Amino acid sequence: MPDGSDQPTGVVFPEVDGRRSTSATGQAVVADALRPVDPVGAAAAARETNWRSGYLTHFRRLVEAGLTRPEDARAIAGGGLTALHDRMRWRDPDGREVHLSAALGGVTGSPADRLTTEAVGGDREPDTALTLPYRGRRLAGDDLRRQLDAWVAAGVVEPSLRDAVGAVIENPRWLRLEGRTVVVLGAAAEMGPLRSLLRWGATVAAVDLPRPDLWGRLLQDVRSTGGRVLVPASPGTRPLAERAGVDLVHDLPTATAWVSGVEGQLVLGNYVYADGATNVRVSTAVDALTEQVRLARPDTALSFLATPTDVFAVPRQVVDASTRAYAARRTSKVLRGPLRTLSGGRLLRRNYVPGEDPGINDSVVLQQGPNYLLAKRLQRWRATTARASGATVSFKIAPPTRTRSVLKNRALAAAYAGAHRFGVEVFEPGTANTLMAALLVHDLVAGSPPQEHPWQDEAYAAAHGGLWRAAYDPRSALGLAALLGVAARP
């Protein structure tokens, strides 16, 4: 019999029929999330015979089924979280496997015997104004305001984003986040706020994998800023880069204990990412950590970045703008009919049914797969339930961005290269992460305005890059964008 030595450890998927099936788990979680509100949709999800190709319909239904009442959206979020946490397991190196919550029991005490806290400060004065890198320039003041106006006019961001960032421009003292410590889970993430917050003089607790190369680069960056970073590190006398870091998937109890003891009023920022099924494992680990920390420190605020390549409800004015764009695409009118006919209606479809309120924007990129969508949906569910419990939550839809994880997917990279032909702007990482960090500052200091429905909270200050207001359903234009992107390459 196998000795189990090749089995994964830490946060793991449960065994289903003798194997750890990510599809079976994801399918069951979606069905359970739908069941309190949409039993017919739950049954359809449970009966799906090919989850890897048929998942999209059911993830879309998770949004649609919650639109009638705010209580429905919250029930779906709570049901999804419960379903996932009830299934996921903790497996130690000796092969003992327990419920995930059992692994975290009693970990909120002092972690001093496992990790120390090393503080590293920068050598420069903090930036005293918000500046944004964009196309070789660093925009500030009126230049930045004009760029925000241009993005709104082009349908790249929502007007509420311009208002929020404008408030930060007018109140640069907010940038330091005095009295707060932002815990950046996934500190080295390209889309994370770590470097911007440190430039502005904030205190950041950085959590990422124990990899000396990663920490060497990160610590070097810290020293050229005006902020302070708190680092989890193994005790000892070796250089800090060799001792820093903690693995959230495999050392979750230790990481949870360390975060629980961090100084200051905490902001827990979820910026983790991994490929494939590991993305669900690390996202579940972060969610379990988040709930443990919030139990010990209820005033903890939460921060999330949503992907624009998901399913979202959007306001009527977005639908109307897309409808006008569809009517105005004169250059493509000649080709639109033949292309739709030849493709069986798959190409250049309308983004919305005119007059929808709210509309449903479906920008899912199928190549990203159901594990990616489940990991991101887990974050949306936590934002919804935490907000309903009274927590401060910053949940922002980030723009399409040329990150390394995107560019290594050739099809997606080509589609991004041609996306501008269809009214979509793809951002550089430095522009996107600074913009998102400014929105985080706004939400923590000024607060997001209260909304009636969770979908409206998600839509507030969205930086969707134009996917929402574009004339065409994104997937119906993606293939053409990819062809144009490849043709444009030297």
C-alpha positions in Angstrom: 0.0 0.0 0.0 1.2 3.6 -0.6 2.7 5.2 2.5 1.2 8.6 1.8 4.6 10.3 1.6 3.7 11.8 -1.8 0.5 13.3 -0.3 0.2 17.1 0.0 0.4 18.6 3.5 -0.9 21.7 5.2 -4.2 23.0 3.8 -5.5 20.3 1.5 -8.6 19.4 -0.5 -10.6 16.6 1.0 -10.5 13.1 -0.4 -13.6 12.3 -2.6 -13.9 8.7 -3.7 -10.3 8.0 -2.8 -8.7 11.1 -4.4 -8.3 14.8 -3.7 -10.6 16.1 -6.4 -10.5 19.9 -6.9 -13.4 19.7 -9.3 -15.6 17.7 -6.9 -14.9 20.1 -4.1 -15.5 23.2 -6.2 -18.7 21.8 -7.6 -20.1 20.9 -4.2 -19.2 24.3 -2.8 -21.0 26.2 -5.6 -24.1 23.9 -5.2 -24.2 24.5 -1.4 -23.8 28.2 -1.9 -26.8 28.3 -4.2 -29.0 26.0 -2.2 -30.5 28.4 0.3 -31.6 30.9 -2.4 -31.8 28.9 -5.7 -32.4 25.2 -5.2 -32.9 24.7 -8.9 -29.5 26.3 -9.6 -28.0 24.2 -6.9 -29.3 21.0 -8.4 -28.0 22.0 -11.8 -24.5 22.6 -10.4 -24.6 19.3 -8.6 -25.6 17.5 -11.8 -22.9 19.1 -14.0 -21.0 16.2 -15.6 -18.0 18.2 -16.8 -17.1 20.8 -14.2 -13.9 21.9 -15.9 -15.7 23.1 -19.0 -19.2 23.7 -17.6 -18.4 25.7 -14.5 -19.0 29.1 -15.9 -22.8 28.9 -16.0 -22.9 28.0 -12.3 -20.5 30.8 -11.2 -22.6 33.3 -13.2 -25.7 32.0 -11.4 -24.1 32.7 -8.0 -24.3 36.4 -9.0 -27.7 36.3 -10.7 -29.4 34.4 -7.9 -28.3 37.0 -5.3 -29.7 40.1 -7.1 -33.3 40.0 -6.0 -32.6 40.9 -2.3 -29.5 41.9 -0.4 -30.2 39.0 2.0 -30.0 36.6 -0.9 -26.5 37.7 -1.9 -25.4 37.5 1.8 -26.9 34.0 2.1 -25.0 32.8 -0.9 -21.8 34.3 0.4 -22.3 32.7 3.9 -23.3 29.4 2.4 -20.2 29.3 0.1 -17.8 30.1 2.9 -19.3 27.5 5.2 -19.3 24.9 2.4 -15.6 25.4 1.6 -14.4 25.5 5.3 -16.5 22.4 6.1 -14.7 20.5 3.4 -11.1 21.7 3.4 -8.6 19.8 5.7 -5.3 20.2 7.5 -2.8 17.4 7.0 0.4 17.4 9.0 3.8 15.9 7.9 3.0 12.7 9.8 -0.1 12.1 7.7 -2.7 13.0 10.4 -5.6 14.8 8.9 -8.1 17.0 10.7 -10.7 19.6 10.0 -9.1 22.9 9.1 -10.6 24.7 12.1 -9.1 22.1 14.5 -5.6 23.0 13.3 -6.1 26.6 14.2 -7.6 26.1 17.7 -5.7 28.0 20.3 -3.1 29.6 18.0 -3.7 33.2 19.1 -1.1 33.1 21.8 2.5 34.4 21.6 4.4 33.0 18.6 7.8 34.0 20.0 9.0 30.4 20.1 8.3 30.0 16.4 8.8 33.4 14.7 10.3 36.7 15.8 9.4 40.1 14.5 12.1 42.1 12.8 11.5 45.7 12.0 13.3 47.3 9.0 13.0 51.0 8.3 13.7 53.0 5.1 16.4 55.6 4.6 14.3 58.3 2.8 11.7 60.8 3.8 8.1 59.6 3.0 6.4 61.0 -0.1 4.2 63.9 0.8 1.8 63.7 -2.2 0.1 61.0 -4.3 1.9 60.4 -7.6 1.1 57.8 -10.2 3.5 56.3 -12.7 1.9 56.3 -16.2 3.5 55.8 -19.6 6.9 57.0 -18.6 5.7 60.0 -16.5 4.9 60.4 -12.8 1.5 62.2 -12.6 0.6 64.3 -9.6 -1.9 67.1 -8.8 -3.8 68.5 -11.8 -2.0 66.1 -14.3 -3.3 63.2 -12.3 -6.8 64.6 -12.1 -6.8 65.1 -15.9 -5.8 61.5 -16.4 -8.6 60.3 -14.1 -11.0 62.4 -16.1 -9.6 60.8 -19.3 -10.1 57.3 -17.9 -13.7 58.1 -17.0 -14.4 59.6 -20.4 -13.0 56.5 -22.1 -15.0 54.2 -19.9 -11.9 52.7 -18.3 -12.8 53.3 -14.7 -16.0 54.3 -12.9 -16.6 57.9 -12.0 -16.7 56.9 -8.3 -13.0 55.9 -8.6 -12.2 59.4 -9.8 -13.9 60.9 -6.8 -12.2 58.6 -4.3 -8.7 59.1 -5.7 -9.4 62.9 -6.0 -10.1 62.9 -2.2 -6.7 61.3 -1.6 -5.0 63.9 -3.8 -6.6 66.6 -1.7 -5.6 65.0 1.6 -2.1 63.7 1.3 -1.8 63.4 5.0 -4.0 60.3 4.7 -1.2 58.4 2.9 0.8 57.5 6.1 -2.2 55.6 7.6 -1.1 56.8 11.1 -1.8 54.2 13.8 -2.5 51.4 11.4 -0.5 48.4 10.4 -1.3 46.9 7.0 -0.6 43.2 6.9 0.2 42.4 3.3 -0.4 38.7 2.7 1.5 38.0 -0.5 4.0 40.8 0.1 5.8 40.3 -3.2 2.7 40.3 -5.4 2.9 42.6 -8.4 -0.6 43.9 -7.7 0.0 44.4 -3.9 0.3 47.8 -2.2 3.5 47.1 -0.2 5.8 49.4 -2.1 3.4 52.3 -2.4 2.5 52.2 1.3 6.1 52.2 2.3 6.9 55.1 0.0 4.1 57.0 1.8 5.6 56.2 5.2 3.1 53.6 6.4 3.9 50.6 8.6 3.5 47.3 6.8 3.7 43.7 8.1 4.9 41.7 5.2 4.0 38.0 4.8 5.3 35.8 2.0 7.1 32.5 1.4 10.4 31.9 3.1 12.5 32.4 0.0 15.8 34.3 0.4 15.8 35.7 -3.2 12.3 37.1 -2.7 13.2 38.7 0.7 16.5 40.0 -0.6 14.7 42.0 -3.2 11.9 43.1 -0.9 14.2 44.3 1.9 16.3 46.2 -0.7 13.2 48.0 -1.8 12.2 48.8 1.7 15.5 50.7 2.4 14.8 53.2 -0.5 11.4 54.2 1.1 10.2 56.2 4.1 8.2 53.4 5.6 8.7 50.6 8.1 8.2 46.9 7.5 7.6 44.2 10.1 9.0 40.8 9.0 8.2 37.4 10.4 11.5 35.6 10.8 12.9 32.4 12.3 15.1 33.1 15.4 18.9 33.1 14.8 21.8 35.2 13.6 21.8 34.5 9.9 21.0 37.4 7.5 17.3 38.4 7.7 16.6 37.5 4.1 17.6 33.9 4.9 15.3 33.7 8.0 12.3 35.8 6.8 8.9 34.5 5.7 6.3 32.0 6.5 4.4 29.6 4.3 0.6 30.2 4.7 -0.4 26.8 3.2 2.0 24.6 5.3 2.6 26.8 8.4 -0.8 28.3 8.8 -1.1 28.0 12.6 2.3 29.7 13.0 1.4 32.5 10.5 -1.9 33.1 12.2 -0.3 33.4 15.6 2.3 35.8 14.3 -0.3 38.1 12.6 -2.5 38.0 15.6 0.4 39.6 17.6 1.3 42.4 15.2 1.3 45.9 16.7 -1.2 48.6 15.7 -4.7 48.6 14.4 -4.7 45.9 11.8 -5.6 45.9 8.2 -5.5 42.4 6.7 -4.8 42.7 3.0 -5.3 39.5 0.8 -3.0 39.7 -2.2 -2.0 36.0 -2.5 -1.9 34.1 -5.8 -0.8 30.7 -6.9 -1.3 28.6 -10.0 -4.1 26.0 -10.3 -5.5 24.2 -7.2 -2.8 25.8 -5.0 -4.6 29.1 -5.5 -7.7 27.6 -3.7 -5.5 26.2 -0.9 -3.7 29.4 -0.2 -6.9 31.5 -0.5 -8.6 29.2 2.0 -5.6 29.5 4.3 -5.8 33.3 4.2 -9.5 33.1 4.9 -9.1 30.8 7.9 -6.3 33.1 9.2 -8.6 36.2 8.7 -11.4 34.7 10.7 -9.1 33.7 13.6 -7.5 37.2 13.7 -10.9 38.9 13.6 -12.1 36.8 16.5 -9.1 38.0 18.6 -9.1 41.5 17.2 -12.6 42.5 16.0 -11.6 46.0 14.9 -9.4 44.5 12.1 -10.2 45.9 8.6 -10.0 43.8 5.5 -8.7 44.6 2.0 -9.2 42.6 -1.2 -8.4 43.1 -4.9 -10.9 41.5 -7.3 -10.1 40.4 -10.8 -11.9 42.2 -13.6 -12.1 38.8 -15.4 -15.1 37.6 -13.3 -18.9 38.0 -13.3 -20.3 41.2 -11.8 -23.5 43.0 -11.7 -23.2 46.5 -13.0 -25.3 49.7 -12.8 -27.8 50.8 -15.4 -25.6 53.7 -16.5 -22.9 51.2 -17.4 -25.3 49.2 -19.5 -26.5 52.4 -21.3 -22.9 53.4 -22.0 -22.1 50.0 -23.6 -25.3 50.2 -25.6 -24.3 53.6 -27.0 -20.8 52.2 -27.8 -22.3 49.3 -29.7 -24.4 51.6 -31.8 -21.4 53.9 -32.5 -18.9 51.2 -33.7 -19.3 52.2 -37.3 -15.9 50.7 -38.3 -17.0 47.2 -37.3 -20.6 47.4 -38.5 -19.7 46.0 -41.9 -17.9 43.1 -40.4 -20.1 42.5 -37.4 -22.9 40.7 -39.2 -20.8 38.3 -41.3 -18.5 37.5 -38.3 -21.5 36.7 -36.1 -23.0 34.5 -38.8 -19.8 32.6 -39.6 -19.1 32.1 -35.9 -22.7 30.9 -35.0 -23.3 34.1 -33.0 -20.2 33.7 -30.8 -18.3 36.7 -32.1 -19.0 40.4 -31.4 -22.1 39.9 -29.3 -23.6 42.8 -27.4 -22.2 43.3 -23.9 -25.7 43.6 -22.4 -29.4 43.4 -23.2 -30.3 47.1 -23.6 -32.0 48.5 -20.6 -30.9 45.8 -18.1 -30.8 47.1 -14.5 -28.5 45.9 -13.2 -26.7 44.3 -16.1 -24.5 41.3 -15.8 -20.9 41.7 -17.1 -19.3 38.3 -17.8 -15.6 38.9 -18.5 -14.4 35.5 -17.4 -11.4 34.2 -19.3 -12.0 30.5 -19.7 -8.3 29.6 -19.7 -8.1 30.7 -16.1 -10.2 27.8 -15.0 -12.6 27.0 -12.1 -10.0 26.9 -9.4 -9.0 30.5 -10.1 -12.6 31.6 -10.1 -13.4 29.7 -6.8 -10.4 31.3 -5.1 -11.5 34.8 -6.2 -15.1 34.1 -5.3 -14.0 33.1 -1.8 -12.6 36.6 -1.3 -15.8 38.2 -2.6 -17.9 36.1 -0.2 -15.7 37.1 2.8 -15.9 40.7 1.9 -19.7 40.5 1.7 -20.1 38.7 5.1 -17.5 40.8 6.9 -19.1 44.0 5.6 -22.5 42.8 6.8 -21.0 42.2 10.3 -19.9 45.8 10.5 -16.2 45.4 9.5 -14.4 48.0 7.5 -13.8 46.4 4.1 -11.9 47.7 1.1 -12.9 45.6 -1.9 -11.8 46.9 -5.3 -11.9 45.6 -8.8 -8.4 46.1 -10.2 -7.8 46.7 -13.9 -6.5 44.2 -16.5 -2.8 44.3 -15.9 0.3 43.0 -17.6 1.5 40.9 -14.6 3.9 38.0 -15.0 1.1 35.5 -14.3 -0.9 37.0 -17.2 1.9 37.2 -19.7 3.0 33.6 -19.2 -0.4 32.6 -20.7 0.2 33.2 -24.4 -3.4 33.4 -25.4 -4.2 35.9 -22.6 -1.1 37.9 -23.4 -2.0 38.1 -27.0 -5.6 39.1 -26.2 -4.3 41.9 -23.9 -2.0 43.1 -26.7 -5.1 43.6 -29.0 -7.6 44.7 -26.3 -7.3 48.4 -27.1 -9.0 47.7 -30.4 -12.2 47.0 -28.4 -12.0 49.9 -25.9 -10.1 48.1 -23.2 -7.0 49.5 -21.6 -4.5 47.1 -20.1 -2.4 48.7 -17.3 1.2 48.3 -16.3 1.7 46.8 -12.8 3.2 50.0 -11.4 0.2 52.1 -12.4 -2.3 49.5 -11.3 -0.9 48.7 -7.9 -0.4 52.4 -7.0 -3.9 53.2 -8.1 -5.3 50.4 -6.0 -3.2 51.4 -3.0 -4.6 54.9 -3.2 -8.1 53.4 -3.1 -7.2 51.4 -0.1 -6.1 54.5 1.7 -9.4 56.2 0.8 -11.5 53.4 2.1 -9.6 53.1 5.4 -9.6 56.8 6.1 -12.7 58.2 4.5 -14.7 55.0 4.1 -16.8 53.8 1.2 -20.4 55.2 1.0 -23.0 52.7 2.3 -24.8 50.8 -0.4 -28.1 49.0 -0.4 -26.9 45.8 -2.1 -23.6 43.8 -2.0 -23.3 44.1 -5.8 -23.2 47.9 -5.5 -20.4 47.6 -2.9 -18.4 45.6 -5.4 -19.1 48.1 -8.3 -18.0 51.1 -6.3 -14.8 52.7 -7.7 -14.2 49.8 -10.0 -11.2 50.0 -12.3 -12.4 47.4 -14.9 -10.2 48.8 -17.7 -13.2 49.2 -20.0 -14.5 45.6 -19.9 -17.8 46.8 -18.4 -18.5 49.7 -20.7 -17.2 48.1 -23.9 -19.6 47.6 -26.8 -19.0 43.8 -27.0 -19.3 40.9 -24.6 -15.6 40.5 -23.7 -15.4 36.8 -24.5 -17.0 37.4 -27.9 -14.2 39.8 -28.8 -11.3 38.0 -27.0 -10.3 35.8 -29.9 -10.2 38.7 -32.3 -8.2 40.7 -29.9 -5.7 37.9 -29.6 -5.4 37.7 -33.4 -4.9 41.4 -33.6 -2.4 41.3 -30.8 -0.3 38.6 -32.4 -0.4 40.5 -35.7 0.8 43.6 -34.0 3.9 42.0 -32.5 7.2 42.6 -34.3 
